[in-house]
Amino acid sequence: GLNPPGGIAIPEKESSYIELPPTIDELWLRLSSNLRRKIRKANKSGFVFRIGGEELLKDFYHVYSRKMHQLGSPPYGKGFFRSFFHTSLEERLAFFVAYSGSLPVGGALLLSYKGFYESAWFATKPSFHKYYVSDGLHWAMIQYVIKNGGRIYSMGRSTKNGSVYIYKNHWPVENSPLFLY
């Protein structure tokens, strides 16, 4: 079986994902009116969402490393993220960075494999949460995924019933348990 001798499987973490329809408009209609309002507010707040490669590493890292320090966890080094762009991968990968003027306020690294896309590292500056930069950033990534023929957008793993899990569940996600022993 899946349980090691004397071990008990504990589904503490869950992975949250969206099975995507073929068009952006179809997904837009599946979103709650409250989520659509938040996405519109992010767009009206003047954020610019850039998609790119290694040239966005510095701006992504600016937001990511500060968020990790705020959480009390050491961030991966820039070399870790740079290495993704120096490995021959079959699939797409891209940085997404949200800017308020020239200031990076949100960032994510989106990885993909055969139509499955995952926001593997994601961070935003807390002072911009009231403008829903997180929702704007996820929406920018989801649109990119649909335009590139993606079938699944994963928001990654989180602790079941934790604050990040609750946030992800205001999107039309399905949750799948990840078992720890």
N, C-alpha and C positions, 0 to 999 in steps of 0.2 A: 504494500500500500504506500501511500504518500507519507505516512507518519513514520519517523524514525523510532526505533525501539524505545519505549518509555517517553516519547515526545508527543506533544499535543500541538496541532496546527492552530495558530491564533491569527485570524484575519484582521490585523490591526490597521494595515494600510490598504487603500483601494486605488485603483487606476480609473480615472474619469475620462470618457471619450464620447465623441459625437459621430454617429454614422451620418455621413454627408449626402444630401441629395445632389443631383447633377447641376443645379443652378443656385446661384447666390440668392436670387429672389425667392426660391422655394424655402431655403433655410430662414431667410428674413421673416417669412410668414409663420414659421414654427417658433420664433422667439417670442417671449412674453412682451407685452406692451411696456412693462417696466424696464426690461433689458434693452429694447429698442430705444427707449428714452435715454438711457445711460450712454449708449453708443452714439446717438445724435449729439448729446451734450459733449462727449469727448471730441467729436468732429467739429462742433461749433466753438469749442474752446481754443481752437487754433493749433492743435498739435499737428505736427508733420510726422508721418510714419514712413521711415526709409527702410528699404530692403537692400541687403548687400552681402558682401563677403568679408574677407579679412580687413578691408578698409574701415569697417564699422566696429572692429574689435575694441579699440580704445574707448569708444563711446559706450558700447555695451558693458565693458568691464568697469567703467566709472560707476554705473548704477549697480551692477551685480555685486561688486566687491563691497560697496558700502552697505548694501542690504544684508549680505552675509555677516559682516561685522556687527550690524545692528542685532542680528539674530544670535550672535555669540558663537558663530561657526567660522572656521577659517575658509576663505574662498580658494577655489582652484586657481592656479597661476595662469597668466596670459598664455604661456606656452601650451598648456593643456588645450585651450580653445583654438589656438593657432594650428595645432597639429591636425585638427579635423580638416583644415583646408590644404594640408600637404600630404594627405593620404588619398590614394586612388579609391574613391567610392563610386558605386554604380548610381547612386541616387542623389537627390538634391539636399543641400543644406544651406541655410541662410541666417544671417543675423537680421533681426528686426529691431529698430530703435525708434522710440518716440521722442520727439523734440518739442520743447517749448522755446520758441526762438532758436537760439543756437545751443541751448542747454539740454543734454540728454536726460530724460526723466523716466524712461522705461526701456527695457531691453529684453530680448529673448533670443535663444538659439533654437531654430526649428530644424529638426532632423527628419529624414524620410527613408522609407524602405518599401518599395512595391506598393505604393498607394496609401501606406500608413504614415502619417505625419505626427510628430510629437514635439510639443513645446518642452524641450528637455531642461532648459535653464531659463528662468523667468524672474524678473525683478522690476519693481517700480519704486519711485521715491515717495515715501509716505505723505509728504506735503502736497502731492498732486492727486491723492486718492479721491478728494472731493470732486474732481473733474472727470472721474471714471477713466483715467488713462489706461488702466488694466483692461477694461472692456474694449476700449478703442484698439489697443494693441492685439488682443485676441481676435477681434473682428478683422483687422488687417491681415493677420496670419490665416484665418479661416478663408477669407476671400482668395488669397494667394493659393491655398491648397485646392479649393474648388476649381479655380482657373487652370491649375496644373493637373487636373484629373484625379485628385486625391479622393479616397473613399472614406477615410477615417482621420479625424483630428483628435489627438489625445492631449489632454491638459496635464498629463503626468500623474504621479502618485501623490497621495496625501493621507494624513491620519484620519481614519473614519470619524466623522462628527466633529473634527477640529475646524478652526476658522477658515482655513484654506479649502477644505472639503466643502464646507457650507457655501463659500463663495462660488466654487466651481458648479455647484448644483443649482445656481440660478440660471445656468445655461442648460440647454436640453441634452444633458449628458446621460450616459448609462455608466454605472459603476461596476467594476469587476474586482473582487477581493484578491489581494496578494498575500499569500500565506507565509508567515514566519514561524520557525520552529524553535 
